[in-house]
Amino acid sequence: MTSPAPQIEALPDGLVNLADFEAPAQARLEANDCAGAWAYLNGGAADEITLRANRAAWDAIKLQPRVLRDLAGGHTRVTLLGRELQHPVLLAPIAYQCLFHADGELAIAHAAAAQGAGLVLSAQASVDMEAVAAPMRADRNAGPLWFQLYWRDDRDFMRALLRRVEAAGYQALVLTVDAPVHGARDRERRTGFKLPAHIRAVNLGGLKKPLDLQPGQSTLFDGLMPRAATWREIDWLRAESRLPLLLKGVTHADDAREALARGVSGFIVSNHGGRTLDTLPPTAQLLPPLRAALGPEVPLLVDGGIRRGTDVLKAMALGADAVLLGRPYVHALAASGALGVAHALRLLRDELEIAMALSGCKTLADAGPALIWPGTSH
């Protein structure tokens, strides 16, 4: 299947870091009467404590560079699930991207392929998974292509979805386990946000089975939670698909150990961008104890608050194998489509190379605990 070319748009002036995309993105969405979409993207759960903490935690970590090292021939390459990547940045799964730009997930696929970045497509994508996969598969320098799942309590549907994911060329599954229900997202609710009628999760199709509740029963505990994934569903996914399975949203070492015992291949350390359970620790603080508990060989990625090349370097020093970029690339998408996303990825990679050079790291294997200033809050 060929993928249609995305729109090529001029970049706004003055884009020198990822934060610079926010203002033009917000202005464009509000001009298109999409203020609710801005709240949906940028809001967090409840008082947004975790949302703010994710960013603040990376800022609080200080680097301790080494000097006078021979860095000639250095590079940003890493190995993940047995594959060498040009750099350790992937695009995180974010739903309904046609809310923010007409090209939606198609644009980010072209941008990721062009910049050698990985892509984790949301199950709630607003573009067909085959169209998204096409530019990633066509470029041999593209990063990994993974598919994110939410569990749906319909095994025939899930089985058919897995076959489709495999046929489209996705190389791993990512099951989100920290969001069996939505968080209480106040900012989003105040705007009265609802999905426009023309935007939907096109890869899911059909309707969920209606809840069968008796008088006095809880919609959440008697209706939704009996349908949520448990360890039984992890076993089922492992048996039904040949693809590696990663879990996104594991924050407790005991859960990670249980998952490994059941054949899970790796983890994404995530608090869902502060959108589910408020007052969770920031991911920069969750990462080191999970790495310590799992040992050096288990693939471990991290998202949440990544904005700078120094953040990527700090994440690698704390034990990550790669990072996922979230809201900033959607800001870039809203601001200027595929070219905006590609530019944002290039800016982040350039910053990472600068941070490595100024820290004395020839490769990312040199970024270990000694790179972090003692006593830093992490």
SEDRENKE-752340 format. One record per residue (C-alpha): x, y, z; residue in three letters. Coordinates in pm, whole numbers, plus 50000, padded with zeros to 5 digits. Last residue first. Example, Ala and Ser with C-alpha at 12.3 -4.5 7.8 and 13.67 -1.06 7.14 Angstrom:
513674989450714SER
512304955050780ALA
// end
This chain:
515995118754082HIS
516915149954277SER
520625155354224THR
522735146054524GLY
525705136554312PRO
525735153153966TRP
524595128153705ILE
527165117353444LEU
528515090953684ALA
525175072753656PRO
525885063853292GLY
526095082152962ALA
529155066452798ASP
526955040552623ALA
525325070752459LEU
528425075052247THR
531375098952259LYS
530125113452587CYS
532305141452728GLY
529445162252862SER
529765190752611LEU
529835166352319ALA
526885146752449MET
524815177952512ALA
525565190852161ILE
524585157352008GLU
521365157052208LEU
520555192652103GLU
520975183051738ASP
518665153151793ARG
516025175151952LEU
516205201051674LEU
515985173751409ARG
512905158851572LEU
511215192951590ALA
512025199751224HIS
510535166451117ALA
507395173751317VAL
507055208451164GLY
507635195150813LEU
504875169550864ALA
502295195350966GLY
503115231551043SER
501905243651383ALA
499525215351465ALA
502155189051387LEU
504805208051585ALA
502475209751885HIS
501855172651829VAL
505615167051841TYR
505825185652170PRO
502995165552333ARG
504795132252333GLY
508445123352273LEU
509405088052370LEU
512825079852508VAL
515365052152447ALA
517415026052635ASP
516715042852966ALA
519025037653264GLY
519455070653446LEU
522255081753211ALA
519975075252912MET
517265096753066ALA
519775124253140LYS
520915124352777LEU
517335126752652VAL
516605155152895ASP
519785172952780THR
518445171252426GLY
515435190752547ARG
511675186652589ARG
511015152652748ILE
508225158353004GLY
506865122953016GLY
508315092852836ASP
510695064652927VAL
512025033352762LEU
513335001452920LEU
514534970952728PRO
515634944952987VAL
519394938152978GLU
520744961153251PRO
518934947353555GLY
515224947253626LEU
515184960953982ALA
517864987253926ALA
516244998453602ARG
512905001353777LEU
514485020954062PRO
516135045153814PRO
513055052153595LEU
510375062253843LEU
512115094553942GLN
512515107353585ALA
508965094953525THR
507485119653767PRO
505865104554076PRO
502105098654063LEU
500205127654220THR
497385126153960ASP
496245092653824LEU
495415094353451THR
496595123753237ARG
499995131453394GLY
501755122953068GLY
500475087353090HIS
502545080453402ASN
505155062953191SER
508125039453209VAL
507815020552883ILE
508594983952937PHE
510194953552779GLY
509854918752631SER
506914904452826VAL
507274866752865GLY
505104859453166ARG
508034860353411ALA
508934894253268LEU
505454907153347ALA
505654895153707GLU
509014912453746ARG
507564944753608ALA
504594943053842ASP
506924938054139ASP
509054967654026ALA
506114991654035HIS
505645018753768THR
504244999153473VAL
502605024053236GLY
503445009652895LYS
503934972152866LEU
506014958352581LEU
505094927852375LEU
507384913252109PRO
505424901651803LEU
504514864951748ARG
500964871851855SER
498204850852011GLU
500104833652295ALA
501724865352428ARG
498424883852395LEU
496604856652591TRP
499194856352870ASP
498904894052906ILE
495124890252905GLU
495274866153199ARG
497474891053385TRP
494504914653390THR
493004937153124ALA
489804956453194ALA
486344943053112ARG
485334936053473PRO
486554971553545MET
484094989053316LEU
480654978453435GLY
480634967353798ASP
483504988753925PHE
483105018753693LEU
479405020353617THR
478705011353979SER
475654989954047GLN
472525003454217GLY
470094989753961PRO
471744962453748GLN
474274970753483LEU
474864954953143ASP
477334978552978LEU
477014981052602PRO
479464960652388LYS
481924983552219LYS
480924995151876LEU
482424987151540GLY
485724998951399GLY
489014999551587LEU
491365011251313ASN
489395042851233VAL
489475056651587ALA
487215086051507ARG
487205121251369ILE
484355132851146HIS
481845137151429ALA
484095160651621PRO
485395145651945LEU
483945162652248LYS
485475189152474PHE
483145206852714GLY
485895232452777THR
485705226753152ARG
485955189253095ARG
489365192052931GLU
490805213053212ARG
489325189653471ASP
490785157153343ARG
489545131653597ALA
491575102353463GLY
490065079653202HIS
489515042853279VAL
491665011553236PRO
494545036353197ALA
497815023053340ASP
498174991553128VAL
498945005052781THR
499904974952569LEU
502744981452326VAL
503034956152043LEU
506134951851830ALA
507314951751468GLN
504394966351277TYR
504414954450917GLY
500804958950807ALA
500224921350819ALA
501214920351186GLU
498834948151281VAL
496014931951082ARG
496534898451252ARG
496554915651591LEU
493304933751512LEU
491604901251412ALA
492624885251742ARG
491464915751938MET
488044914851770PHE
487634877551839ASP
488864883452192ARG
486254909752275ASP
486994927152603ASP
489034954852444ARG
492544960252577TRP
494204992452470TYR
496924986452220LEU
499935005552088GLN
501484995051757PHE
505234996851694TRP
507325008951401LEU
511055010451473PRO
513195038051324GLY
513375047650960ALA
516675043450776ASN
515255016550544ARG
512585040750428ASP
509625023450259ALA
508435006050577ARG
508065038750767MET
506375055450470PRO
503815026950442ALA
503065020750811ALA
500825051150851VAL
498765041850547ALA
498405006150677GLU
497335018051023MET
494435037550877ASP
494355073551002VAL
492525086951312SER
494695067651555ALA
492975053451862GLN
495155022251865ALA
497995047351893SER
500975043251662LEU
504395040151823VAL
506905056051586LEU
510685054051582GLY
512835082351452ALA
515155081151153GLY
514435117351063GLN
512705111850730ALA
510815081650857ALA
509605100351164ALA
508435129750952ALA
506575107650704HIS
504915088650989ALA
504095120951173ILE
502255134450872ALA
500175103050819LEU
499205103951186GLU
497215135851135GLY
497165149050778ASP
494305173250854ALA
496125187151155HIS
495375188851527PHE
492205168551558LEU
493575146051284CYS
495875133851561GLN
493125113151720TYR
495185095151984ALA
498795099652094ILE
501255070552091PRO
504775083152164ALA
507185093251887LEU
510535076051928LEU
513945091052010VAL
517055070052079PRO
519155078551771HIS
520165061951445GLN
518685029151566LEU
520374994951571GLU
517964965851614ARG
518124937751869GLY
515134949552071LEU
516754983852092LEU
520344991952000THR
521605027852016VAL
523195052351774ARG
523865088451882THR
527375091451737HIS
530995099651817GLY
533645097451548GLY
535975121951722ALA
535115124552091LEU
538635122752235ASP
538165133852594ARG
539435166852727LEU
536435171952957VAL
534005152353174ARG
530545165853248PRO
528545164753573GLN
524915169853476LEU
522135182653700LYS
518685167553746ILE
516145193353864ALA
515105202953512ASP
514185166853433TRP
512025165753745ALA
510295198753669ALA
508905185553340ARG
507295154553485ASN
506295173553798ALA
503995197053607ARG
501855168953466LEU
502095150053794THR
500545179253983ILE
497885185153718GLU
495245193653982ASP
492875166653850ALA
494405148353553ALA
496335166253283GLY
495585191153009GLY
497725197852704ASN
496095176952435LEU
492455178752544TYR
492795215552633ALA
494155223052286TRP
491405202052128ALA
488825222752315GLY
490255254452162ALA
489615240151814CYS
487755269051653ASP
490145269651357ASN
491755301851481ALA
492055284951822GLU
493915255951667LEU
496265278651474ARG
497015300951770ALA
497685271151995GLN
500095255751747ALA
501825288951680PRO
502365293952056ALA
503445258352134GLU
506045253251861PHE
508685274552036ASP
508785249952326ALA
510515224652100LEU
513535246552034ASN
514745271151769VAL
511495279051589LEU
511665316451525GLY
509525319951216ASP
506645296451144PRO
507545267350915LEU
506105267550567ALA
503785239150479GLU
504165206950286ILE
500955186650290GLN
501425149550335PRO
502095125550046ALA
499625097150016PRO
500845063350146SER
501345034449910THR
500005000050000MET
// end
